[in-house]
């Protein structure tokens, strides 16, 4: 299940007299297509075939600031210090269909997602010229809007306690992107992400561990003439079932941009970013009538270390409804006839 904040929403340029200052952050504004923490516990475990609905409330709070040297068009060195404060509240809506027909010996599923939400952004910048003169400026924006439409395909396999998965996901840019606004939940360009995951789940001991890694390729934003670099990311989670319906544990992520940002709009260089985060989680299996079951998961993340990205914390509340596994029919007694 995907949840995203548009990096272009944090990529506004502040016109400071004859200079153009942009937040000194990785990617276009410091937030990539991949929102760390998207995959959690039980990520690679196959599910009961059929339709499923999920909703995820995400609250994201980010603060960014830093100094970065740059060279003006005349070849004169200077420096820019930029600060960013942003928050977003998004209600992700997703629907998934899982096929009962095996594909390459595994279980195939397709998901479509979009989300309404509110995003607020504030940027402050101070530019120091080659002679030590400084100029400053600030801008704010708040907007209730929609994200892009996101799609995801998965293929999962199970061998006892071992579960494997491959996935591919991407976005269809929506018409809500506005390059003149600071606050955007859409990207203004397409991106594609692919990867693989593994879940260890032992129902006897209640031990669970999941890890998913992938790579993101971002296409050029034609409005900003900016192309983000390729991103590598790992989401992981570990939990213990304390009963048949409740599990508790921790979750975390690692994010690393592995190539430079490019394009005429990338005025301040490559800005390869990195983020490491961790937080607690709890999950509840909820029996429901009419052959369905619910699942509620609450988890939070806090960045432990960041480089060229905003420092963030986030809260995720996920609720999903899917078809329940059919009850196992009791075995009939063997009647011998003599």
Number of C-alpha atoms within 10 A of each C-alpha: 22 22 24 23 26 26 25 30 28 28 25 22 20 20 14 16 9 6 14 13 23 24 30 28 29 26 31 29 25 27 24 27 26 24 17 23 26 18 23 24 28 20 24 28 21 20 18 15 19 14 16 20 16 19 19 22 19 20 19 19 19 18 17 21 20 17 16 17 13 15 14 15 9 6 8 11 14 16 19 23 19 23 20 25 19 22 20 21 19 25 19 22 18 22 19 21 17 20 17 14 11 12 13 10 11 17 22 23 21 18 20 18 21 21 23 15 20 18 24 20 23 18 25 19 24 19 21 16 16 13 9 9 8 13 13 17 15 15 14 15 15 17 16 15 17 21 27 26 16 23 21 20 18 21 22 25 21 18 7 10 14 14 20 22 22 19 21 18 20 22 22 17 17 17 12 15 23 16 19 12 18 22 31 31 29 28 28 26 22 19 21 19 20 17 18 19 22 23 25 22 23 15 12 8 10 15 16 21 21 24 24 25 20 19 19 23 18 21 16 19 19 13 14 19 12 23 22 30 25 20 24 20 22 22 24 25 25 22 23 18 21 12 11 10 12 18 21 20 18 20 25 25 26 20 23 19 24 15 15 19 24 20 17 9 16 19 17 20 18 19 25 22 24 21 21 20 22 21 20 17 23 19 21 18 16 15 14 13 7 8 12 15 17 18 17 18 20 17 22 22 23 18 19 13 13 18 17 24 26 28 22 21 19 20 17 20 17 18 18 18 19 22 18 18 12 9 7 6 6 6 6 6 6 6 6 5 4 3
